[in-house]
Each structure stands twice: as structure tokens, then as C-alpha cells.
């Protein structure tokens, strides 16, 4: 299969994941770029930030129209993570590629296990303490910068488990966090953008944007607990695959 067709297929799948689950885009984008399209881990993490920033911003607009974005919580969460995300982005270029891949897989696995073990989010929105939101957001920002991920695969569990948001609100709010964190991390990688293969990234991002609209429609047909389980299982599968590859 040609690189163009692979990019279109992978982009569509990742767009659906972002639109439906509010995360998972980066955790799927990075391995797709590495294993399907031949990017190095460093180039893949930079390209992933570009693709996910564009796609998550598109999905965010759809969720916002339905009232599923907690703007105050999301902005505080993202603002607290901006500084750590930029520092993490600077650190990423100094880490071995194997270490980046292994760290990515471990963090994804831990997030998946936490979601599978936790109770599904209730339908009752709980008040969010600003200090707690800022602390969780700062930690997420650091991971975003180092691993080149938008943070949704960690933001959703954090917004549900640590901050008490309903699953649908967590999905919409995470897209705001993903967009802002991706742009912050990308700012320190601007010098590496020119070396990327835009003939692959462009179609990949375009297919992801279209897929995000389909994902939003799919999410409307699923319950919050079902979304939570699907999200966690998808993360676990990707984490196991990447850990296996890193160990070889």
C-alpha cells in the first residue's frame, strides 16, 4: 500500500478516536507514523503534535456546540501545563529514541489500567477545585512535552477520575486541553518542522479532520461508561504493542 493511502487510512481512524473519545489521537498517531510511514520517533512526535492540534481543534468546535466543554476547568488545566509542556519539549530532543518509545508505552498502559479499574463516571457533575486542576494539569503538560502527545489519553482519565467530570464533559474538555498543550509543545519544536514530510502529514491531517466529525456523531450514540471502556481498551492494546516492540 502506498504511503498516501496509509496516511489517509491512519488519519481517518485517529480522527474518529479523537472525535469520539476526546483523546487517543497522539497515542495512535505516533506509532502509525513510525511503524507504517517510516518516521523516526523524534520526527513522529513533532508531526503528531501538528496533526493532533489541527484535528482536536476541529473536534472541539463540534463538542462545544453541544455544551460538552467545561471551559474554565479546561483553560486552568491547560494553562498550568503550558510551562511544563515547553520544558518537556526541550528535553525530548536530548533523550534516546528507545527511551521515548518505552516511556510512551508505559504511561499509556498505566492510564488504561486506571480507567478500567475505576467506576464509570456518573451523570452528576461535581465541583472542581482549582488547585487540584492546576496540579494535575502541570503534570500532564510535562508528559505532553516530553512524549510529543496532545495529552488526551491522560487528560480524560484525569478529568474523570481526579476532577469528577462526566465522561461526555471530559471528552469535550480534553479536546481544549489537547489543542492548547499541543501548540505549546510544538512552539519549542518549530525548528524541526521544516524537515518533516508534508506530503504525508497533509493528507494524514486532512483525513483525521474528516474522521473527527464522524467520531463526534459516533460518541452521541454511546453511553458514558461504554466510551470509558472503549477508550481504556484501545490504550491498553497500543501500549502492549509498543512495549513489545521496544523490548525486541
TORRO-893379 format. One record per residue: chain; residue in three letters; x, y negated, z negated of N, C-alpha, C in turn; residue number from 1. Coordinates in Angstrom, 2 decimals. Layout:
N
   c     r      n_c1      n_c2      n_c3     ca_c1     ca_c2     ca_c3      c_c1      c_c2      c_c3     k
   A   ala         X         Y         Z         X         Y         Z         X         Y         Z   NUM
...
END
This chain:
248
   c     r      n_c1      n_c2      n_c3     ca_c1     ca_c2     ca_c3      c_c1      c_c2      c_c3     k
   A   unk      0.85      1.20      0.00      0.00      0.00      0.00      0.88     -1.25      0.00     1
   A   unk      0.53     -2.25      0.78      1.36     -3.45      0.89      1.30     -4.26     -0.40     2
   A   unk      2.29     -5.14     -0.57      2.36     -5.98     -1.76      1.13     -6.88     -1.86     3
   A   unk      0.63     -7.35     -0.71     -0.53     -8.24     -0.72     -1.76     -7.51     -1.25     4
   A   unk     -2.00     -6.28     -0.77     -3.16     -5.53     -1.23     -3.04     -5.17     -2.70     5
   A   unk     -1.83     -4.83     -3.13     -1.62     -4.52     -4.55     -1.89     -5.75     -5.42     6
   A   unk     -1.43     -6.91     -4.94     -1.63     -8.15     -5.70     -3.12     -8.49     -5.80     7
   A   unk     -3.85     -8.30     -4.70     -5.29     -8.59     -4.70     -6.04     -7.64     -5.64     8
   A   unk     -5.70     -6.35     -5.57     -6.38     -5.37     -6.41     -6.09     -5.60     -7.89     9
   A   unk     -4.82     -5.81     -8.21     -4.45     -6.04     -9.61     -5.06     -7.34    -10.12    10
   A   unk     -5.05     -8.38     -9.31     -5.63     -9.65     -9.72     -7.11     -9.54    -10.02    11
   A   unk     -7.83     -8.78     -9.18     -9.27     -8.62     -9.40     -9.55     -7.93    -10.73    12
   A   unk     -8.80     -6.87    -11.02     -9.00     -6.13    -12.28     -8.70     -7.02    -13.48    13
   A   unk     -7.62     -7.78    -13.40     -7.21     -8.62    -14.52     -8.19     -9.78    -14.71    14
   A   unk     -8.71    -10.31    -13.61     -9.71    -11.37    -13.72    -10.97    -10.88    -14.42    15
   A   unk    -11.41     -9.67    -14.08    -12.58     -9.09    -14.75    -12.31     -8.94    -16.25    16
   A   unk    -11.11     -8.49    -16.61    -10.76     -8.32    -18.02    -10.81     -9.65    -18.76    17
   A   unk    -10.25    -10.69    -18.17    -10.26    -12.00    -18.82    -11.68    -12.55    -18.93    18
   A   unk    -12.44    -12.43    -17.86    -13.79    -12.97    -17.88    -14.70    -12.26    -18.84    19
   A   unk    -14.55    -10.94    -18.96    -15.43    -10.15    -19.82    -14.98    -10.10    -21.26    20
   A   unk    -13.66    -10.00    -21.47    -13.15     -9.73    -22.81    -12.45    -10.92    -23.46    21
   A   unk    -12.20    -11.99    -22.71    -11.54    -13.15    -23.29    -10.07    -12.90    -23.58    22
   A   unk     -9.50    -11.88    -23.00     -8.10    -11.55    -23.23     -7.73    -10.33    -22.43    23
   A   unk     -6.51     -9.90    -22.61     -6.05     -8.73    -21.88     -5.45     -9.07    -20.54    24
   A   unk     -5.58    -10.33    -20.12     -5.04    -10.70    -18.81     -3.54    -10.56    -18.74    25
   A   unk     -2.84    -11.13    -19.72     -1.38    -11.06    -19.70     -0.87     -9.67    -19.97    26
   A   unk     -1.53     -8.96    -20.89     -1.06     -7.63    -21.23     -1.21     -6.67    -20.06    27
   A   unk     -2.06     -7.02    -19.11     -2.20     -6.24    -17.88     -1.38     -6.86    -16.74    28
   A   unk     -1.27     -8.18    -16.72     -0.56     -8.85    -15.64      0.93     -8.53    -15.65    29
   A   unk      1.54     -8.58    -16.81      2.99     -8.35    -16.89      3.36     -6.96    -16.36    30
   A   unk      2.74     -5.87    -16.86      3.11     -4.56    -16.29      2.76     -4.41    -14.81    31
   A   unk      1.66     -5.05    -14.36      1.31     -4.98    -12.95      2.39     -5.62    -12.09    32
   A   unk      2.89     -6.77    -12.51      3.94     -7.46    -11.76      5.25     -6.67    -11.77    33
   A   unk      5.54     -6.01    -12.89      6.79     -5.26    -13.00      6.72     -3.94    -12.23    34
   A   unk      5.68     -3.15    -12.51      5.64     -1.78    -12.00      5.03     -1.65    -10.61    35
   A   unk      4.13     -2.56    -10.25      3.50     -2.48     -8.93      4.18     -3.38     -7.91    36
   A   unk      4.69     -4.53     -8.36      5.17     -5.53     -7.41      6.65     -5.83     -7.51    37
   A   unk      7.36     -5.13     -8.40      8.82     -5.22     -8.42      9.41     -6.44     -9.07    38
   A   unk      8.66     -7.18     -9.88      9.21     -8.33    -10.58     10.10     -7.86    -11.73    39
   A   unk     11.12     -8.65    -12.08     11.87     -8.37    -13.30     11.01     -8.77    -14.49    40
   A   unk     11.28     -8.24    -15.70     10.48     -8.64    -16.86     10.46    -10.14    -17.12    41
   A   unk     11.60    -10.81    -16.94     11.63    -12.26    -17.18     10.78    -13.00    -16.15    42
   A   unk     10.93    -12.63    -14.86     10.13    -13.28    -13.81      8.65    -12.95    -14.00    43
   A   unk      8.36    -11.73    -14.43      6.96    -11.32    -14.62      6.29    -12.11    -15.72    44
   A   unk      7.02    -12.38    -16.81      6.41    -13.14    -17.90      6.13    -14.58    -17.48    45
   A   unk      7.01    -15.17    -16.69      6.77    -16.53    -16.20      5.60    -16.56    -15.22    46
   A   unk      5.59    -15.63    -14.27      4.50    -15.57    -13.30      3.17    -15.30    -14.00    47
   A   unk      3.21    -14.47    -15.03      2.00    -14.15    -15.78      1.38    -15.39    -16.40    48
   A   unk      2.22    -16.27    -16.92      1.70    -17.50    -17.53      0.97    -18.36    -16.50    49
   A   unk      1.52    -18.43    -15.29      0.88    -19.20    -14.22     -0.48    -18.60    -13.87    50
   A   unk     -0.50    -17.30    -13.64     -1.73    -16.62    -13.23     -2.80    -16.70    -14.31    51
   A   unk     -2.40    -16.43    -15.54     -3.37    -16.40    -16.64     -3.89    -17.79    -16.97    52
   A   unk     -3.04    -18.81    -16.88     -3.50    -20.17    -17.16     -4.61    -20.58    -16.19    53
   A   unk     -4.41    -20.30    -14.91     -5.41    -20.65    -13.90     -6.70    -19.85    -14.09    54
   A   unk     -6.54    -18.55    -14.32     -7.71    -17.68    -14.43     -8.51    -17.95    -15.70    55
   A   unk     -7.82    -18.13    -16.82     -8.52    -18.37    -18.08     -9.25    -19.70    -18.08    56
   A   unk     -8.67    -20.71    -17.43     -9.36    -22.00    -17.34    -10.67    -21.86    -16.56    57
   A   unk    -10.64    -21.05    -15.51    -11.86    -20.81    -14.73    -12.91    -20.08    -15.57    58
   A   unk    -12.48    -19.02    -16.27    -13.42    -18.26    -17.10    -13.95    -19.10    -18.25    59
   A   unk    -13.11    -19.97    -18.78    -13.52    -20.83    -19.90    -14.72    -21.68    -19.52    60
   A   unk    -14.72    -22.23    -18.32    -15.82    -23.09    -17.91    -17.15    -22.34    -17.90    61
   A   unk    -17.10    -21.06    -17.49    -18.33    -20.26    -17.44    -18.84    -19.96    -18.84    62
   A   unk    -17.96    -19.60    -19.76    -18.37    -19.30    -21.13    -18.84    -20.57    -21.85    63
   A   unk    -18.21    -21.68    -21.55    -18.60    -22.94    -22.20    -20.02    -23.33    -21.83    64
   A   unk    -20.42    -23.08    -20.60    -21.78    -23.42    -20.18    -22.83    -22.64    -20.97    65
   A   unk    -22.45    -21.43    -21.43    -23.37    -20.61    -22.21    -23.27    -20.87    -23.71    66
   A   unk    -22.44    -21.83    -24.10    -22.32    -22.18    -25.51    -21.52    -21.20    -26.34    67
   A   unk    -20.60    -20.46    -25.71    -19.85    -19.43    -26.41    -18.42    -19.87    -26.73    68
   A   unk    -18.17    -21.17    -26.80    -16.84    -21.67    -27.14    -16.92    -22.50    -28.41    69
   A   unk    -16.15    -22.12    -29.43    -16.05    -22.90    -30.66    -14.88    -23.88    -30.49    70
   A   unk    -15.19    -25.05    -29.96    -14.16    -25.99    -29.53    -13.24    -26.43    -30.67    71
   A   unk    -13.81    -26.79    -31.82    -12.98    -27.28    -32.92    -12.01    -26.20    -33.40    72
   A   unk    -12.52    -25.00    -33.60    -11.67    -23.90    -34.05    -10.60    -23.58    -33.00    73
   A   unk    -11.00    -23.53    -31.73    -10.05    -23.20    -30.68     -8.96    -24.23    -30.53    74
   A   unk     -9.32    -25.51    -30.61     -8.31    -26.56    -30.46     -7.33    -26.55    -31.63    75
   A   unk     -7.84    -26.35    -32.85     -6.96    -26.27    -34.01     -6.04    -25.07    -33.91    76
   A   unk     -6.62    -23.94    -33.53     -5.87    -22.70    -33.36     -4.75    -22.88    -32.35    77
   A   unk     -5.09    -23.48    -31.21     -4.10    -23.67    -30.13     -3.07    -24.73    -30.49    78
   A   unk     -3.52    -25.83    -31.13     -2.58    -26.91    -31.49     -1.51    -26.41    -32.46    79
   A   unk     -1.91    -25.58    -33.41     -0.95    -25.04    -34.37      0.06    -24.13    -33.69    80
   A   unk     -0.32    -23.54    -32.57      0.57    -22.61    -31.89      1.43    -23.24    -30.82    81
   A   unk      1.21    -24.51    -30.49      1.93    -25.13    -29.38      3.43    -25.20    -29.63    82
   A   unk      3.84    -25.71    -30.80      5.26    -25.79    -31.12      5.93    -24.43    -31.14    83
   A   unk      5.38    -23.46    -31.89      5.97    -22.12    -31.88      6.00    -21.49    -30.49    84
   A   unk      5.00    -21.77    -29.65      4.98    -21.21    -28.30      6.14    -21.76    -27.47    85
   A   unk      6.42    -23.03    -27.62      7.51    -23.64    -26.85      8.86    -23.12    -27.34    86
   A   unk      9.03    -22.96    -28.64     10.28    -22.40    -29.17     10.44    -20.95    -28.72    87
   A   unk      9.35    -20.21    -28.75      9.40    -18.82    -28.30      9.77    -18.71    -26.84    88
   A   unk      9.26    -19.64    -26.03      9.58    -19.63    -24.61     11.07    -19.85    -24.37    89
   A   unk     11.68    -20.72    -25.18     13.11    -20.97    -25.06     13.92    -19.75    -25.48    90
   A   unk     13.41    -19.04    -26.49     14.11    -17.85    -26.98     14.03    -16.68    -26.00    91
   A   unk     12.94    -16.59    -25.26     12.69    -15.42    -24.40     13.81    -15.19    -23.38    92
   A   unk     14.35    -16.29    -22.83     15.39    -16.15    -21.82     16.68    -15.58    -22.35    93
   A   unk     16.84    -15.53    -23.68     18.07    -15.03    -24.29     17.94    -13.59    -24.79    94
   A   unk     16.76    -13.00    -24.64     16.52    -11.65    -25.14     16.71    -10.61    -24.02    95
   A   unk     17.20     -9.41    -24.35     17.34     -8.35    -23.34     15.97     -7.96    -22.77    96
   A   unk     15.95     -7.59    -21.50     14.68     -7.24    -20.85     14.01     -6.05    -21.53    97
   A   unk     14.80     -5.05    -21.93     14.23     -3.88    -22.59     13.57     -4.25    -23.90    98
   A   unk     14.16     -5.21    -24.60     13.59     -5.64    -25.88     12.26     -6.34    -25.66    99
   A   unk     12.15     -7.14    -24.61     10.89     -7.81    -24.30      9.78     -6.80    -24.01   100
   A   unk     10.11     -5.79    -23.20      9.11     -4.79    -22.84      8.64     -4.01    -24.07   101
   A   unk      9.58     -3.58    -24.91      9.23     -2.81    -26.10      8.42     -3.65    -27.08   102
   A   unk      8.83     -4.90    -27.28      8.12     -5.77    -28.21      6.69     -6.02    -27.74   103
   A   unk      6.55     -6.22    -26.45      5.22     -6.44    -25.86      4.31     -5.25    -26.17   104
   A   unk      4.83     -4.04    -25.95      4.02     -2.84    -26.15      3.66     -2.64    -27.62   105
   A   unk      4.59     -2.88    -28.52      4.33     -2.69    -29.95      3.26     -3.65    -30.45   106
   A   unk      3.37     -4.90    -30.06      2.38     -5.90    -30.50      1.00     -5.55    -29.97   107
   A   unk      0.92     -5.12    -28.72     -0.37     -4.74    -28.14     -0.97     -3.55    -28.88   108
   A   unk     -0.14     -2.57    -29.21     -0.64     -1.38    -29.91     -1.18     -1.73    -31.29   109
   A   unk     -0.47     -2.58    -32.01     -0.92     -2.97    -33.35     -2.25     -3.71    -33.29   110
   A   unk     -2.39     -4.60    -32.30     -3.64     -5.33    -32.16     -4.80     -4.39    -31.83   111
   A   unk     -4.54     -3.41    -30.96     -5.59     -2.46    -30.58     -6.04     -1.62    -31.77   112
   A   unk     -5.08     -1.12    -32.54     -5.41     -0.29    -33.70     -6.20     -1.09    -34.73   113
   A   unk     -5.82     -2.33    -34.92     -6.55     -3.17    -35.88     -8.02     -3.33    -35.47   114
   A   unk     -8.25     -3.54    -34.18     -9.62     -3.72    -33.72    -10.42     -2.43    -33.80   115
   A   unk     -9.80     -1.30    -33.50    -10.50     -0.03    -33.56    -10.87      0.34    -35.00   116
   A   unk    -10.04     -0.05    -35.95    -10.29      0.29    -37.34    -11.24     -0.68    -38.04   117
   A   unk    -11.39     -1.88    -37.48    -12.24     -2.88    -38.12    -13.69     -2.67    -37.73   118
   A   unk    -14.58     -3.19    -38.56    -16.00     -3.13    -38.24    -16.30     -4.08    -37.09   119
   A   unk    -17.25     -3.74    -36.23    -17.64     -4.67    -35.16    -18.09     -6.00    -35.75   120
   A   unk    -17.82     -7.07    -35.04    -18.19     -8.40    -35.52    -19.70     -8.51    -35.65   121
   A   unk    -20.12     -9.18    -36.68    -21.55     -9.36    -36.90    -22.08    -10.47    -36.00   122
   A   unk    -23.40    -10.61    -36.02    -24.01    -11.65    -35.21    -24.13    -12.97    -35.98   123
   A   unk    -23.62    -13.00    -37.21    -23.73    -14.20    -38.03    -22.41    -14.95    -38.02   124
   A   unk    -22.42    -16.17    -37.55    -21.21    -16.96    -37.52    -20.83    -17.39    -38.93   125
   A   unk    -19.53    -17.28    -39.29    -19.05    -17.67    -40.59    -18.25    -18.95    -40.49   126
   A   unk    -18.21    -19.75    -41.58    -17.41    -20.97    -41.56    -15.93    -20.62    -41.46   127
   A   unk    -15.18    -21.42    -40.73    -13.76    -21.17    -40.51    -12.95    -22.16    -41.33   128
   A   unk    -12.02    -21.66    -42.15    -11.16    -22.53    -42.93    -10.03    -23.06    -42.05   129
   A   unk     -9.87    -24.39    -41.96     -8.86    -24.97    -41.07     -7.45    -24.47    -41.34   130
   A   unk     -7.08    -24.35    -42.63     -5.72    -23.89    -42.95     -5.44    -22.50    -42.43   131
   A   unk     -6.41    -21.64    -42.57     -6.23    -20.27    -42.10     -6.16    -20.22    -40.59   132
   A   unk     -7.00    -21.01    -39.93     -6.98    -21.06    -38.47     -5.63    -21.55    -37.96   133
   A   unk     -5.07    -22.56    -38.64     -3.78    -23.11    -38.22     -2.66    -22.09    -38.41   134
   A   unk     -2.67    -21.37    -39.54     -1.62    -20.39    -39.81     -1.65    -19.25    -38.79   135
   A   unk     -2.84    -18.73    -38.52     -2.96    -17.64    -37.55     -2.57    -18.14    -36.16   136
   A   unk     -2.98    -19.36    -35.82     -2.66    -19.93    -34.51     -1.17    -20.12    -34.32   137
   A   unk     -0.45    -20.51    -35.38      1.00    -20.70    -35.27      1.70    -19.38    -34.97   138
   A   unk      1.29    -18.33    -35.66      1.89    -17.02    -35.41      1.62    -16.54    -34.00   139
   A   unk      0.40    -16.74    -33.54      0.06    -16.34    -32.18      0.85    -17.12    -31.15   140
   A   unk      1.06    -18.41    -31.40      1.82    -19.23    -30.47      3.24    -18.73    -30.28   141
   A   unk      3.87    -18.30    -31.38      5.23    -17.79    -31.30      5.30    -16.55    -30.42   142
   A   unk      4.33    -15.64    -30.60      4.28    -14.43    -29.79      4.04    -14.77    -28.32   143
   A   unk      3.17    -15.74    -28.09      2.86    -16.17    -26.73      4.11    -16.63    -26.00   144
   A   unk      4.92    -17.45    -26.67      6.11    -17.98    -26.02      7.15    -16.92    -25.73   145
   A   unk      7.40    -16.03    -26.68      8.44    -15.02    -26.52      8.06    -13.98    -25.47   146
   A   unk      6.83    -13.52    -25.53      6.41    -12.41    -24.67      5.79    -12.84    -23.36   147
   A   unk      5.57    -14.15    -23.17      5.01    -14.61    -21.91      3.57    -14.22    -21.72   148
   A   unk      2.80    -14.19    -22.82      1.40    -13.82    -22.74      0.53    -15.01    -23.15   149
   A   unk     -0.67    -15.05    -22.60     -1.57    -16.14    -22.96     -2.05    -16.03    -24.39   150
   A   unk     -2.05    -14.84    -24.95     -2.41    -14.67    -26.35     -3.80    -14.14    -26.60   151
   A   unk     -4.59    -13.94    -25.55     -5.96    -13.50    -25.75     -6.07    -12.13    -26.38   152
   A   unk     -5.13    -11.23    -26.04     -5.22     -9.89    -26.59     -4.95     -9.88    -28.09   153
   A   unk     -4.35    -10.96    -28.62     -4.19    -11.12    -30.06     -5.18    -12.15    -30.61   154
   A   unk     -5.55    -13.13    -29.80     -6.47    -14.16    -30.27     -7.84    -13.59    -30.60   155
   A   unk     -8.34    -12.68    -29.76     -9.67    -12.12    -30.00     -9.71    -11.36    -31.33   156
   A   unk     -8.78    -10.44    -31.61     -8.80     -9.79    -32.92     -8.66    -10.77    -34.07   157
   A   unk     -7.83    -11.80    -33.89     -7.63    -12.78    -34.96     -8.90    -13.61    -35.19   158
   A   unk     -9.53    -14.04    -34.12    -10.74    -14.85    -34.26    -11.88    -14.05    -34.87   159
   A   unk    -11.93    -12.75    -34.55    -12.99    -11.89    -35.10    -12.66    -11.46    -36.53   160
   A   unk    -11.44    -10.87    -36.71    -11.10    -10.28    -38.00    -10.67    -11.28    -39.05   161
   A   unk     -9.83    -12.24    -38.67     -9.29    -13.18    -39.65    -10.17    -14.41    -39.86   162
   A   unk    -10.88    -14.83    -38.81    -11.65    -16.06    -38.91    -13.16    -15.84    -38.90   163
   A   unk    -13.61    -14.62    -38.63    -15.03    -14.30    -38.77    -15.94    -14.75    -37.65   164
   A   unk    -15.40    -15.02    -36.46    -16.26    -15.41    -35.35    -17.00    -14.19    -34.80   165
   A   unk    -18.18    -14.43    -34.24    -18.87    -13.38    -33.50    -18.07    -13.03    -32.26   166
   A   unk    -18.26    -11.81    -31.77    -17.45    -11.34    -30.65    -17.60    -12.24    -29.43   167
   A   unk    -18.82    -12.61    -29.09    -19.01    -13.45    -27.90    -18.36    -14.82    -28.07   168
   A   unk    -18.45    -15.39    -29.27    -17.80    -16.67    -29.53    -16.28    -16.52    -29.51   169
   A   unk    -15.78    -15.37    -30.01    -14.34    -15.13    -29.99    -13.83    -15.02    -28.56   170
   A   unk    -14.61    -14.36    -27.69    -14.22    -14.23    -26.29    -14.10    -15.61    -25.63   171
   A   unk    -15.13    -16.43    -25.79    -15.10    -17.76    -25.18    -14.02    -18.65    -25.77   172
   A   unk    -13.88    -18.63    -27.09    -12.89    -19.48    -27.75    -11.48    -19.04    -27.41   173
   A   unk    -11.26    -17.74    -27.27     -9.93    -17.26    -26.94     -9.47    -17.78    -25.58   174
   A   unk    -10.41    -17.97    -24.65    -10.04    -18.49    -23.34     -9.49    -19.91    -23.43   175
   A   unk    -10.03    -20.70    -24.36     -9.47    -22.03    -24.59     -8.05    -21.92    -25.14   176
   A   unk     -7.87    -21.03    -26.11     -6.54    -20.82    -26.70     -5.55    -20.32    -25.65   177
   A   unk     -5.98    -19.37    -24.83     -5.11    -18.81    -23.79     -4.64    -19.90    -22.83   178
   A   unk     -5.58    -20.72    -22.39     -5.23    -21.77    -21.42     -4.19    -22.73    -21.98   179
   A   unk     -4.42    -23.22    -23.19     -3.51    -24.19    -23.79     -2.17    -23.56    -24.14   180
   A   unk     -2.18    -22.34    -24.69     -0.92    -21.69    -25.05     -0.10    -21.33    -23.82   181
   A   unk     -0.78    -20.92    -22.76     -0.05    -20.57    -21.53      0.65    -21.80    -20.95   182
   A   unk     -0.05    -22.92    -20.93      0.54    -24.14    -20.40      1.72    -24.61    -21.24   183
   A   unk      1.60    -24.48    -22.58      2.68    -24.89    -23.47      3.92    -24.02    -23.26   184
   A   unk      3.73    -22.71    -23.18      4.86    -21.80    -22.97      5.47    -22.00    -21.58   185
   A   unk      4.62    -22.28    -20.60      5.11    -22.47    -19.24      5.93    -23.75    -19.10   186
   A   unk      5.65    -24.74    -19.94      6.36    -26.02    -19.85      7.88    -25.83    -19.99   187
   A   unk      8.30    -24.93    -20.87      9.73    -24.70    -21.06     10.32    -23.75    -20.05   188
   A   unk      9.46    -23.16    -19.21      9.96    -22.26    -18.17      9.83    -22.89    -16.79   189
   A   unk      9.58    -24.18    -16.75      9.35    -24.86    -15.47     10.51    -24.68    -14.51   190
   A   unk     11.72    -24.59    -15.03     12.88    -24.43    -14.16     12.95    -23.11    -13.45   191
   A   unk     12.22    -22.11    -13.94     12.25    -20.79    -13.32     11.11    -20.56    -12.34   192
   A   unk     10.18    -21.51    -12.27      9.00    -21.35    -11.42      9.38    -21.35     -9.94   193
   A   unk     10.36    -22.16     -9.57     10.73    -22.28     -8.15     11.24    -20.96     -7.57   194
   A   unk     11.78    -20.10     -8.42     12.33    -18.85     -7.92     11.32    -17.73     -7.79   195
   A   unk     10.06    -18.00     -8.10      9.03    -16.96     -8.06      8.54    -16.72     -6.63   196
   A   unk      8.01    -15.54     -6.41      7.48    -15.18     -5.09      6.01    -15.61     -5.01   197
   A   unk      5.78    -16.79     -4.46      4.43    -17.35     -4.43      3.54    -16.65     -3.40   198
   A   unk      4.13    -15.92     -2.46      3.30    -15.18     -1.51      2.59    -14.01     -2.20   199
   A   unk      3.10    -13.61     -3.36      2.44    -12.59     -4.17      1.58    -13.23     -5.25   200
   A   unk      2.12    -14.24     -5.91      1.43    -14.86     -7.04      0.15    -15.57     -6.60   201
   A   unk      0.18    -16.22     -5.43     -1.00    -16.93     -4.94     -2.21    -16.02     -4.76   202
   A   unk     -2.09    -14.96     -3.95     -3.21    -14.03     -3.80     -3.62    -13.36     -5.11   203
   A   unk     -2.64    -13.05     -5.95     -2.91    -12.43     -7.25     -3.81    -13.35     -8.07   204
   A   unk     -3.43    -14.62     -8.16     -4.21    -15.58     -8.94     -5.59    -15.81     -8.34   205
   A   unk     -5.66    -15.89     -7.00     -6.95    -16.11     -6.36     -7.93    -14.97     -6.63   206
   A   unk     -7.44    -13.73     -6.54     -8.30    -12.58     -6.82     -8.71    -12.55     -8.28   207
   A   unk     -7.80    -12.97     -9.17     -8.12    -12.99    -10.60     -9.21    -14.01    -10.91   208
   A   unk     -9.15    -15.15    -10.28    -10.18    -16.18    -10.49    -11.55    -15.66    -10.08   209
   A   unk    -11.62    -15.02     -8.91    -12.89    -14.46     -8.46    -13.36    -13.34     -9.40   210
   A   unk    -12.42    -12.52     -9.85    -12.76    -11.44    -10.76    -13.28    -11.95    -12.09   211
   A   unk    -12.79    -13.10    -12.53    -13.22    -13.66    -13.82    -14.71    -13.97    -13.82   212
   A   unk    -15.25    -14.41    -12.69    -16.69    -14.69    -12.61    -17.49    -13.40    -12.74   213
   A   unk    -17.00    -12.33    -12.11    -17.67    -11.04    -12.25    -17.58    -10.53    -13.68   214
   A   unk    -16.44    -10.76    -14.32    -16.27    -10.34    -15.70    -17.22    -11.04    -16.64   215
   A   unk    -17.45    -12.31    -16.38    -18.39    -13.07    -17.23    -19.79    -12.47    -17.11   216
   A   unk    -20.21    -12.12    -15.90    -21.53    -11.51    -15.72    -21.61    -10.14    -16.39   217
   A   unk    -20.50     -9.39    -16.34    -20.48     -8.08    -16.99    -20.60     -8.22    -18.50   218
   A   unk    -19.93     -9.20    -19.07    -19.96     -9.40    -20.52    -21.37     -9.69    -21.02   219
   A   unk    -22.16    -10.37    -20.20    -23.53    -10.71    -20.60    -24.41     -9.47    -20.75   220
   A   unk    -23.99     -8.36    -20.13    -24.79     -7.14    -20.17    -24.36     -6.18    -21.28   221
   A   unk    -23.26     -6.50    -21.99    -22.74     -5.62    -23.02    -22.91     -6.22    -24.40   222
   A   unk    -23.07     -5.38    -25.41    -23.18     -5.86    -26.79    -21.80     -6.25    -27.32   223
   A   unk    -21.78     -7.03    -28.39    -20.52     -7.43    -29.01    -19.68     -6.25    -29.46   224
   A   unk    -20.26     -5.27    -30.18    -19.48     -4.09    -30.58    -18.90     -3.31    -29.40   225
   A   unk    -19.67     -3.20    -28.32    -19.18     -2.49    -27.14    -18.00     -3.22    -26.53   226
   A   unk    -18.08     -4.54    -26.43    -16.97     -5.33    -25.92    -15.72     -5.13    -26.78   227
   A   unk    -15.92     -5.10    -28.09    -14.79     -4.96    -29.00    -14.09     -3.61    -28.81   228
   A   unk    -14.85     -2.54    -28.68    -14.26     -1.22    -28.50    -13.54     -1.10    -27.15   229
   A   unk    -14.18     -1.61    -26.09    -13.57     -1.55    -24.76    -12.25     -2.31    -24.75   230
   A   unk    -12.25     -3.49    -25.35    -11.05     -4.32    -25.42     -9.92     -3.57    -26.11   231
   A   unk    -10.21     -2.98    -27.27     -9.19     -2.29    -28.05     -8.64     -1.06    -27.31   232
   A   unk     -9.51     -0.29    -26.69     -9.06      0.90    -25.98     -8.19      0.56    -24.77   233
   A   unk     -8.55     -0.50    -24.06     -7.74     -0.93    -22.91     -6.34     -1.33    -23.36   234
   A   unk     -6.26     -2.05    -24.47     -4.96     -2.45    -25.00     -4.12     -1.25    -25.38   235
   A   unk     -4.74     -0.28    -26.02     -4.01      0.89    -26.50     -3.43      1.69    -25.34   236
   A   unk     -4.19      1.85    -24.27     -3.71      2.58    -23.10     -2.48      1.89    -22.50   237
   A   unk     -2.56      0.57    -22.33     -1.43     -0.16    -21.76     -0.22     -0.10    -22.68   238
   A   unk     -0.42     -0.22    -23.98      0.69     -0.19    -24.93      1.41      1.15    -24.89   239
   A   unk      0.67      2.23    -24.86      1.28      3.56    -24.81      2.09      3.74    -23.52   240
   A   unk      1.53      3.28    -22.41      2.23      3.41    -21.13      3.55      2.64    -21.13   241
   A   unk      3.52      1.43    -21.70      4.74      0.61    -21.71      5.77      1.15    -22.69   242
   A   unk      5.34      1.65    -23.84      6.28      2.24    -24.80      6.95      3.48    -24.21   243
   A   unk      6.16      4.27    -23.49      6.71      5.47    -22.85      7.78      5.09    -21.83   244
   A   unk      7.48      4.07    -21.04      8.43      3.63    -20.02      9.71      3.07    -20.65   245
   A   unk      9.54      2.32    -21.74     10.70      1.72    -22.40     11.61      2.76    -23.01   246
   A   unk     11.04      3.90    -23.41     11.80      4.95    -24.05     12.56      5.81    -23.06   247
   A   unk     12.19      5.74    -21.79     12.83      6.58    -20.77     14.23      6.04    -20.42   248
END
